Amino acid sequence: MLACAGLYFLVPLAASVVFTVDVPGQGVTFDAYTHILSADGFLSSLLLSLELAAATIAAVLLLMVPAMVALRLGAPKLRPVVDVVCSLPLVVPPIALAAGMGTVLKWGPEHLSRTPLFQTFVAIQNPSFPFVLVLAYVVMALPFAYRALDAGLRAIDVPTLVEAARSCGASWPQALVRAVLPNLRGALLNTSFLTLALVLGEFTVAQLLGFQPFAVWIVTVSGSQAQLSVAVSVLSLLVTWALLLALAGFGGRSRTASRG
């Protein structure tokens, strides 16, 4: 079964690599890879995706970590409710989410022009930074963030840690930052990595809302430079695997150090 699964993933990847380096009549060439950095729109779209990923990771952690700790300490009976709510983005198709957000964006400015939300919603007209995409990505990342953080919180005794910190004179924020978060390092890294992968690979919402981050740029350039787009896709996949392996290695070293 493992061999079949490996062939299922590796054969298309190998075919993609061959497509990028084999030019009919010229033999093997790596021009598709050497021209990536100089491609029009590559750096701007990649930087936009990285900025979106950083903002989304920060928003997800600021939203989910205090909520999950509070849920664990004060309202454990609400866990099934939060579980269902955080799983809803898996049920709602991204195209439906984008269509709903597009309707709100058209409706919003006339009714929200005197509120602080106006700058966020009107940013679709001439955005310096697409905050709307951050909101969408936070919603889409909730299922992955919830599962990763819930697994991390289940592995530690949160009430005992918080009670010990409070008995030593720490405030609630200090107890969270200095007692709970260091024990959630692996869960925080997993959440950040899953959110990063989601943002780098998300296409539907960004395309329908009229933005061009990295995934949209790859599809756009594929119409005129097919080899270049496939080369970028292969490199992005390899970078994602490298990050996953680095995260797994870091987590393994952390567990070994904690046992020691």
C-alpha positions as CSV (number, residue, x, y, z in Angstrom):
1,M,0.0,0.0,0.0
2,L,2.8,2.4,0.8
3,A,4.5,1.6,-2.5
4,C,1.2,2.2,-4.4
5,A,0.8,5.5,-2.6
6,G,4.3,6.5,-3.3
7,L,3.9,5.8,-7.0
8,Y,0.6,7.7,-7.0
9,F,2.4,10.9,-5.8
10,L,5.9,10.4,-7.3
11,V,5.0,9.5,-10.9
12,P,3.1,12.8,-11.6
13,L,5.9,14.7,-9.9
14,A,8.6,12.9,-12.0
15,A,6.5,13.6,-15.2
16,S,6.3,17.3,-14.2
17,V,10.1,17.5,-13.8
18,V,10.7,15.8,-17.1
19,F,8.3,18.2,-18.8
20,T,10.2,21.2,-17.4
21,V,13.7,20.1,-18.5
22,D,13.0,18.2,-21.8
23,V,12.6,20.6,-24.7
24,P,11.9,18.9,-28.1
25,G,14.8,19.5,-30.5
26,Q,17.1,21.0,-27.7
27,G,17.4,18.1,-25.3
28,V,17.7,18.6,-21.6
29,T,17.7,22.3,-20.5
30,F,17.1,24.0,-17.2
31,D,16.0,27.4,-18.6
32,A,12.6,27.0,-17.0
33,Y,14.2,27.1,-13.6
34,T,16.9,29.7,-14.3
35,H,14.2,32.2,-15.5
36,I,11.9,31.9,-12.5
37,L,13.3,34.8,-10.6
38,S,13.2,37.1,-13.6
39,A,9.7,36.1,-14.6
40,D,7.3,39.0,-14.6
41,G,5.1,39.0,-11.5
42,F,6.9,36.2,-9.7
43,L,8.5,38.1,-6.8
44,S,5.5,40.4,-6.3
45,S,3.0,37.5,-6.1
46,L,5.3,35.4,-3.9
47,L,5.8,38.3,-1.5
48,L,2.1,39.0,-1.4
49,S,1.4,35.3,-0.5
50,L,4.1,35.4,2.2
51,E,2.6,38.6,3.7
52,L,-0.8,37.1,3.6
53,A,0.5,33.9,5.3
54,A,2.2,35.9,8.1
55,A,-0.9,38.0,8.7
56,T,-3.1,34.9,8.6
57,I,-0.9,32.9,11.0
58,A,-0.8,35.8,13.5
59,A,-4.6,36.3,13.3
60,V,-5.3,32.5,13.7
61,L,-3.0,32.2,16.7
62,L,-4.3,35.3,18.4
63,L,-7.8,34.1,17.9
64,M,-7.5,30.4,18.6
65,V,-4.9,30.0,21.3
66,P,-6.7,32.1,24.0
67,A,-10.1,30.6,23.0
68,M,-8.8,27.0,23.2
69,V,-7.2,27.6,26.6
70,A,-10.3,29.3,27.9
71,L,-12.4,26.5,26.5
72,R,-10.1,23.9,28.3
73,L,-10.2,25.8,31.6
74,G,-13.7,27.2,31.9
75,A,-16.1,25.6,29.5
76,P,-15.1,22.0,28.5
77,K,-18.8,21.2,27.8
78,L,-18.8,23.6,24.9
79,R,-16.0,21.7,23.1
80,P,-18.5,19.8,20.8
81,V,-20.0,23.1,19.8
82,V,-16.7,24.7,19.0
83,D,-15.6,21.6,17.2
84,V,-18.7,21.8,14.9
85,V,-18.2,25.6,14.3
86,C,-14.5,25.2,13.5
87,S,-15.3,22.3,11.1
88,L,-17.9,24.3,9.1
89,P,-15.3,25.7,6.6
90,L,-14.6,22.1,5.5
91,V,-18.3,21.8,4.5
92,V,-18.7,25.2,2.8
93,P,-17.0,25.2,-0.7
94,P,-14.5,28.0,-1.2
95,I,-16.4,29.2,-4.2
96,A,-19.5,29.7,-2.1
97,L,-17.4,31.5,0.5
98,A,-16.0,33.8,-2.1
99,A,-19.4,34.4,-3.7
100,G,-20.8,35.4,-0.3
101,M,-17.8,37.7,0.5
102,G,-18.2,39.3,-2.9
103,T,-21.9,40.0,-2.1
104,V,-20.9,41.5,1.2
105,L,-18.2,43.7,-0.4
106,K,-20.7,45.1,-2.9
107,W,-23.2,45.7,-0.1
108,G,-20.9,46.9,2.6
109,P,-19.4,50.3,1.7
110,E,-22.7,52.1,1.4
111,H,-23.8,50.8,4.9
112,L,-20.5,50.6,6.7
113,S,-18.9,53.9,5.4
114,R,-19.0,55.4,8.9
115,T,-17.6,52.4,10.8
116,P,-14.0,51.2,11.4
117,L,-14.8,48.2,9.2
118,F,-15.1,50.4,6.1
119,Q,-11.4,50.5,5.4
120,T,-11.2,46.7,5.4
121,F,-14.2,46.1,3.2
122,V,-13.5,48.9,0.7
123,A,-9.9,47.7,0.3
124,I,-11.1,45.6,-2.6
125,Q,-11.3,48.7,-4.8
126,N,-7.7,49.8,-4.6
127,P,-5.9,47.6,-2.0
128,S,-2.5,48.3,-0.6
129,F,-2.9,45.0,1.3
130,P,-5.9,42.6,0.8
131,F,-7.2,42.4,4.4
132,V,-10.3,40.7,2.9
133,L,-8.2,37.7,1.9
134,V,-6.8,37.5,5.5
135,L,-10.3,37.2,6.8
136,A,-11.2,34.5,4.3
137,Y,-8.0,32.6,5.0
138,V,-8.5,32.8,8.8
139,V,-12.0,31.2,8.3
140,M,-10.6,28.5,6.0
141,A,-7.7,27.7,8.4
142,L,-10.0,27.2,11.5
143,P,-10.4,23.4,11.1
144,F,-6.7,22.8,10.8
145,A,-5.7,25.2,13.6
146,Y,-8.4,23.7,15.9
147,R,-7.2,20.1,15.4
148,A,-3.5,20.9,15.8
149,L,-4.1,23.0,18.9
150,D,-6.5,20.6,20.4
151,A,-4.0,17.8,20.1
152,G,-1.4,19.9,21.7
153,L,-3.6,20.9,24.6
154,R,-4.7,17.3,25.2
155,A,-1.0,16.3,25.7
156,I,-0.5,18.7,28.6
157,D,-2.3,19.4,31.9
158,V,-3.4,22.9,31.3
159,P,-5.4,23.5,34.5
160,T,-2.4,22.4,36.6
161,L,0.1,24.6,34.7
162,V,-2.2,27.7,34.9
163,E,-2.9,27.1,38.6
164,A,0.8,26.7,39.4
165,A,1.6,29.9,37.5
166,R,-1.2,31.8,39.2
167,S,-0.1,30.5,42.6
168,C,3.4,32.0,41.9
169,G,1.9,35.4,41.3
170,A,1.5,35.4,37.5
171,S,-1.4,37.2,35.9
172,W,-3.6,35.4,33.4
173,P,-1.7,36.7,30.4
174,Q,1.6,35.8,32.0
175,A,0.3,32.3,32.8
176,L,-0.7,31.9,29.2
177,V,2.6,33.2,27.7
178,R,5.1,31.7,30.2
179,A,3.5,28.5,31.3
180,V,1.2,27.2,28.5
181,L,2.7,28.5,25.3
182,P,6.2,26.9,25.8
183,N,4.5,23.5,26.2
184,L,2.5,24.1,22.9
185,R,5.5,24.8,20.8
186,G,4.9,21.8,18.5
187,A,1.2,22.5,18.2
188,L,1.9,26.1,17.3
189,L,4.4,25.1,14.7
190,N,2.0,22.6,13.2
191,T,-0.7,25.3,13.1
192,S,1.6,27.8,11.5
193,F,2.8,25.3,8.9
194,L,-0.7,24.2,7.9
195,T,-1.8,27.8,7.6
196,L,1.2,28.6,5.5
197,A,0.5,25.7,3.2
198,L,-3.1,26.7,2.8
199,V,-2.4,30.3,2.0
200,L,0.4,29.5,-0.5
201,G,-1.9,27.0,-2.3
202,E,-5.3,28.7,-2.2
203,F,-6.6,29.8,-5.6
204,T,-10.4,30.0,-5.7
205,V,-11.1,32.8,-3.2
206,A,-8.2,35.0,-4.4
207,Q,-9.1,34.5,-8.0
208,L,-12.8,35.3,-7.6
209,L,-12.1,38.4,-5.4
210,G,-9.6,39.8,-8.0
211,F,-6.3,39.4,-6.3
212,Q,-3.1,37.7,-7.7
213,P,-1.1,35.9,-5.0
214,F,1.3,33.1,-5.8
215,A,-1.2,30.3,-6.7
216,V,-3.2,32.7,-9.0
217,W,0.0,33.8,-10.7
218,I,1.0,30.2,-11.5
219,V,-2.3,29.5,-13.2
220,T,-2.2,32.9,-15.0
221,V,1.4,32.3,-16.4
222,S,0.6,28.7,-17.4
223,G,-1.3,30.0,-20.4
224,S,1.8,31.5,-22.0
225,Q,4.7,29.8,-20.2
226,A,3.6,26.3,-19.4
227,Q,7.1,25.0,-18.5
228,L,7.8,28.0,-16.2
229,S,4.5,27.5,-14.3
230,V,5.2,23.7,-13.9
231,A,8.7,24.5,-12.7
232,V,7.5,26.9,-10.1
233,S,4.9,24.4,-8.9
234,V,7.6,21.7,-8.6
235,L,9.8,24.0,-6.6
236,S,7.0,25.2,-4.3
237,L,6.1,21.5,-3.6
238,L,9.7,20.7,-2.8
239,V,10.0,23.7,-0.5
240,T,6.7,22.6,1.2
241,W,8.2,19.2,1.8
242,A,11.4,20.6,3.1
243,L,9.5,22.8,5.6
244,L,7.5,19.7,6.7
245,L,10.6,17.7,7.2
246,A,12.3,20.5,9.1
247,L,9.2,20.9,11.3
248,A,9.1,17.1,12.0
249,G,12.8,17.2,12.9
250,F,12.5,20.2,15.1
251,G,9.5,18.6,16.9
252,G,11.5,15.4,17.4
253,R,14.5,17.3,18.9
254,S,12.2,19.2,21.2
255,R,10.6,16.0,22.5
256,T,14.0,14.4,23.0
257,A,15.2,17.4,24.9
258,S,12.1,17.5,27.1
259,R,12.6,13.7,28.0
260,G,16.2,14.4,28.8
